[in-house]
Every structure is written in structure tokens, then in C-alpha cells.
Amino acid sequence: MALTNVSTVAGGVGKTVGDAVIAFNHVNVMFPLVTVGQAAKGSNSVQFGDWTKLTSGNVTAATEATTTTAVAITSTSRTATISEHVIAATIGDLASMGSNDDLQGTGGTALGNAVAAKLDDDLVELGKGFSQTQSSAGTALALSHTFGSMRLLRSASAPFPYSLVLSPRQVWGPKGLLGLLHDDAVTGSNAKPMSLMGGKGEEAMAGWVGSIAGFNVYWSDQIDEDVGSGGDAAGFAMSKGAIGLGVGAEGLFRIASERDEMLRATNLVATGFWGEIEIKDTFGVYILTDVS
């Protein structure tokens, strides 16, 4: 548990809770992109099924009134074990009396942001584990990497929607996504005049691209941008079925206040209850690119 001493407090715990939840919703990136299951009361784990793909080769032509041979349908259980993720702030009375700031609101926002960032951090780390890859260390991002990722996911029959999750430098950096669409050069092999990019060029000029090559584009500042101290960022592409998030039986997030008269202080404690697991490896693609 991280203990942070803060200098001011004002307002009620209800405002703290509200601000923390708002901050959690604003910061969290990965929650909507993964498969989520909630633990049953009395359990601290969630199981996800990894089903073996059946192909056209499993379907045979049959003669009327003849017995058809059954095929084996197999699955592997993937278990996400719930654990606690905690941050706390202790606010002394004397310090709070000397300030007019709204620490309950500010503290709630800070705690909510921290827990949401930890959730994103845990989930994006799983992106490094996908065995399918596009690009490699020392290689700048190219449009071919996104199309290659799409090909791999389609080959695996991964269900839509598909998400492209990148680091800030993989989006806005000089070797990032926007540089592939926003370039005034009109001669040589690097010619990409913005007028030829249509709507995507306009989005690039606005500083953001919402979708590309069939992917919805997202970014997270929790993605490692210096993998192996080599200046490479650990982005990835995925279908929703690639990663599972197990949520605690009483919910994902909680914040509570506790009065400590011996300390003449109030404690605020924010806790996240979750566990994460890779469900199906072929539903994800690791995109390691140079951003140095």
C-alpha cells in the first residue's frame, strides 16, 4: 500500500468518491477493450474459455440417413485470480485547517487516476506476451504492420471489433502513426501529400486518427516506451477475446474514508479488485517499434 501525506482537506467523502470514479472513468483505456467477467460471491477468481477453432475441414459431405462422425470440441480454461490494488492518502487536521483548497475532490481525482492507471498497466503488459508479432526492435512503425496485424487476426477468426493500442510516441512521435499520414513531401519514395489522404489526412492534421486499416485506435501512457532500454515501444493489436479481466465479486473499484483520532487525521483508501489473463494468444499481435 502506498501511503501519501497530503496537506489539505475540505468537503465530504461523497464528493471524494464521485471525483475518484469520474477520474477512473476518464483515465481507464483498456477496460472496454477486453473480455470482462465478474467473480461470483464467495469466489476470488474468474474463468474464461479458450475454445479450439473448427475449420471447413471438419465439415464433411454426408449421404442421406447415414451416421455422421462427431468431431471433438475442446476448450482450455484460463483463470484470472482477483487481487487487491491499493493506494491511500492520510490527511492531517492541522494541515487541512490551514488551507481553503478542496482536497477531498483533488484527492479523489488523484486516487482514481492512480488506480485506473494501474489497471491499464496490468492489462497492457499482457500485450508483450502475444506470440504473433509485427515489426521488431529498431524498426519504425509502418502501415504494413497494421495491415499485417489485421491479416493475422482475420486468419485466426478473431471476432470484431479490433483495437490498435499504441504508446504516445507510437501515435504522435516522429516515428509514429501520424507521421505515416501527415507528410508534406511530394517527391521520391516518401511522397504522402495530405490531400491524397482524404479524411485520414484531415484527422492527422487535427492530431488524432480514430481508426485505420480496420482497427479502432487507442493510446495508453502505461505502455513501455523503452523495452529492454532500446527505445522501442510495446504496442499491440487485439480482438476483445484476447485478454480477460476478472472483476471482484463486489465490483472493480472502491474508495473509503476512515477517521483516526489518535493521529488527528483522515485516511482515504482507494482499492481496485481485479485479475488479468491472456485468453487466446492468436487473437493478439505484438507490435514492437522504434520510437527513439
Protein Blocks (a to p, Z undefined) as FASTA:
>chain_A
ZZdddfbdedjfklmmmmmmmmmmmmpmklmmpccddddehiacdcddddddddfklpcc
ddehiacddddddddddddddddddddddddfklmmmpcbdfklmmmmmmmmmmmmmmmm
mmmmmmmmpmbdgdjehiacdfklmmmmmmmmmmnopacdddddddfklmmmmklmklmm
ncfbfghjklccfklnmmmlmmmmnopafbgehiacdddfkbccbgghlopacdddddfk
lpccdddfkbjbdcdddddfknopaddddddddddddfblmlpccddddfZZ
